[in-house]
Amino acid sequence: MQMTFALRRKEIITSPSPVKEILGRWPALRLESQVCAEFQCITNQNLTNTFYAELDCHTAKTGKTADALAEFLRVHDLKDQHDVHTSRTTVLCALPVYLREDASKFFKTCTIEDDSEEPDVDSSVALLTVVRELPDIALQHNPEKISIILENEAVITGLQRLSDAFLLMFGLIYALDLSYPKEMANTFEFIQKVPLGLDDGKLKPRVLALKSDLLIHAQ
């Protein structure tokens, strides 16, 4: 895959094809290790290390900046056991709430009974979480599995943690030269420009406000 990187980038950028066709030609892009390797070739940055290091740095701060996040924090605090994975899930679900975005089309949930090998999801970009029972709030720390949906099809399935699924989704968007989902544009811009420090140009007002808030709490 490393030897064919230049050929693959030229093909993806100059001759856009459906995601299904691209992954059919380059099936290794369904693997976590290859998605991260592709991201590093594109950005010269280690996606996994940078993403998790920055996410964990802000875990204790992000949720304290708006009353709208109170319910997420309540669900988080009710858990009997907390670890880095539950904290990461809470932060990722809280980000679009803070940035005043409707994440319902991106963070999708279904029950085991509704799930199948080929989930029917009417969404161009989404994370589909499979649970035993539908929750009252879209925050699941222990799902049965999570699938990455691109162009209405599951391209990677069987993931166990939301943070891993989100990281791979971000990497695939870069690898396949896709646009961010419109309803989550601020959230993805924040991940790109603040934790990952990519293209750190002018920030949208809501993203800039969150960055400023985090800097205040870091002092």
C-alpha positions in Angstrom: 0.0 0.0 0.0 2.9 2.4 0.7 4.4 1.7 -2.7 1.1 2.5 -4.4 0.2 5.6 -2.4 0.9 8.1 -5.1 -1.1 6.2 -7.6 -4.0 5.8 -5.2 -4.1 9.5 -4.3 -4.1 10.6 -7.9 -6.9 8.2 -8.7 -9.0 9.3 -5.7 -8.5 13.0 -6.2 -8.6 13.3 -10.0 -11.2 10.6 -10.8 -13.7 10.5 -7.9 -15.5 7.1 -7.7 -18.1 5.8 -5.3 -16.6 4.7 -2.0 -17.7 1.1 -2.6 -15.6 1.0 -5.8 -12.6 2.6 -4.2 -12.6 0.1 -1.3 -13.1 -2.7 -3.8 -9.9 -1.8 -5.5 -8.0 -1.0 -2.3 -9.6 -3.3 0.4 -6.7 -2.7 2.8 -8.4 0.7 3.5 -10.9 -1.2 5.6 -8.2 -2.0 8.1 -7.5 0.3 11.0 -3.7 0.0 10.6 -3.9 0.9 6.9 -6.3 3.9 7.4 -3.9 5.3 10.0 -0.9 4.7 7.7 -2.7 6.4 4.8 -3.5 9.4 7.1 0.1 9.7 8.0 1.2 9.6 4.4 -1.2 12.4 3.6 -0.6 14.6 6.7 2.7 13.4 8.1 1.0 12.9 11.4 0.3 9.9 13.6 -3.5 10.0 13.8 -3.9 7.6 16.7 -1.3 9.1 19.0 -2.2 12.7 18.4 -6.0 12.2 18.5 -6.1 10.3 21.7 -3.4 12.4 23.5 -5.3 15.6 22.8 -8.7 14.1 23.5 -7.6 12.8 26.8 -6.0 16.1 27.6 -9.4 17.9 27.3 -11.6 15.1 28.7 -12.1 16.6 32.1 -12.8 20.1 30.7 -15.0 20.0 27.6 -18.2 19.0 29.4 -18.1 21.7 31.9 -18.6 24.6 29.5 -22.3 24.6 28.8 -25.5 23.6 30.6 -26.6 21.8 27.5 -24.1 19.0 28.4 -25.5 18.4 31.8 -27.4 15.2 30.7 -24.4 13.7 29.1 -22.4 14.3 32.3 -25.2 12.8 34.4 -25.2 9.6 32.4 -21.4 9.5 32.5 -21.4 10.0 36.3 -24.0 7.3 36.9 -21.6 4.6 35.5 -20.3 2.2 38.1 -16.8 2.2 36.5 -15.0 4.9 34.6 -12.0 4.6 32.4 -10.4 6.5 29.5 -12.8 4.9 27.0 -16.0 6.0 28.7 -14.5 9.5 29.1 -13.6 9.7 25.4 -17.1 8.6 24.4 -18.7 11.3 26.6 -16.4 14.0 25.1 -17.1 12.9 21.5 -20.9 12.9 22.0 -20.7 16.2 23.9 -18.7 18.1 21.2 -21.6 18.6 18.7 -23.9 19.5 21.6 -21.6 22.3 22.7 -21.1 23.4 19.1 -24.9 23.4 18.6 -25.0 20.8 15.9 -27.7 18.2 15.3 -25.7 14.9 15.6 -28.8 12.7 15.1 -27.9 12.0 11.5 -24.3 11.1 12.3 -24.6 9.2 15.6 -27.2 6.6 14.7 -28.4 3.8 17.0 -30.4 0.6 16.4 -31.1 -2.5 18.4 -29.8 -6.0 17.8 -33.2 -7.0 16.3 -33.0 -4.2 13.7 -29.4 -4.9 12.8 -28.2 -7.1 9.9 -25.0 -7.8 8.1 -25.8 -5.0 5.7 -27.4 -2.2 7.8 -29.9 -0.1 5.8 -28.8 3.4 6.8 -30.0 6.4 4.9 -26.9 8.5 5.5 -23.9 9.4 3.5 -21.6 9.6 6.6 -22.6 8.1 10.0 -21.6 5.9 12.9 -24.2 3.2 13.6 -24.2 1.9 17.2 -25.9 -1.4 17.8 -27.4 -1.8 21.3 -29.7 -4.3 23.1 -32.2 -1.6 24.0 -32.7 1.9 22.6 -31.4 4.5 25.2 -33.1 7.7 26.3 -30.0 9.6 25.4 -27.6 9.1 22.5 -24.7 8.1 24.8 -23.7 4.4 24.8 -20.5 3.4 26.7 -20.9 -0.4 26.1 -22.4 -1.0 22.7 -22.7 -4.4 21.0 -20.8 -3.0 18.1 -20.3 0.1 15.9 -20.2 0.3 12.1 -18.8 3.1 9.9 -21.3 4.1 7.3 -20.2 5.8 4.0 -22.6 6.4 1.1 -25.4 4.4 2.9 -23.2 1.3 3.3 -21.3 -0.2 6.2 -17.6 -0.1 5.2 -16.1 -1.2 8.5 -18.1 -3.1 11.1 -17.6 -4.8 14.5 -15.9 -1.9 16.3 -16.3 -1.9 20.0 -15.5 1.7 21.0 -16.9 5.0 19.7 -13.6 6.7 19.9 -12.0 4.1 17.7 -14.9 4.4 15.2 -14.7 8.2 15.1 -10.9 8.1 14.6 -11.3 5.6 11.7 -14.1 7.7 10.2 -11.9 10.8 10.3 -9.0 8.9 8.8 -11.2 7.5 6.0 -12.5 11.0 5.2 -9.0 12.0 4.5 -8.0 8.8 2.8 -11.0 8.9 0.4 -11.0 12.7 0.0 -14.5 13.0 1.3 -16.3 16.1 2.6 -17.3 16.4 6.2 -21.0 15.8 6.9 -22.7 19.1 6.8 -24.6 18.6 10.1 -21.2 18.0 11.9 -19.0 20.4 10.0 -18.0 22.4 13.2 -17.2 19.2 15.1 -15.0 17.8 12.4 -13.3 21.2 11.9 -12.6 21.3 15.6 -11.0 17.8 15.5 -9.0 18.8 12.5 -7.7 22.2 13.5 -7.5 22.1 17.3 -6.5 18.6 18.6 -4.8 17.5 15.3 -3.5 21.0 14.4 -4.1 20.5 10.6 -4.7 23.6 8.5 -4.8 25.8 11.6 -6.2 28.8 9.8 -9.2 30.9 10.6 -11.7 29.1 12.8 -15.5 29.4 12.7 -16.9 31.4 15.6 -18.2 28.4 17.5 -15.0 26.4 17.1 -13.0 29.4 18.1 -15.1 29.8 21.2 -14.6 26.2 22.3 -10.8 26.5 21.7 -10.7 29.6 23.8 -12.7 27.9 26.6 -10.4 25.0 26.6 -7.3 27.2 26.8 -8.9 29.0 29.8 -9.5 25.7 31.7 -6.0 24.6 30.8 -4.4 27.5 32.7 
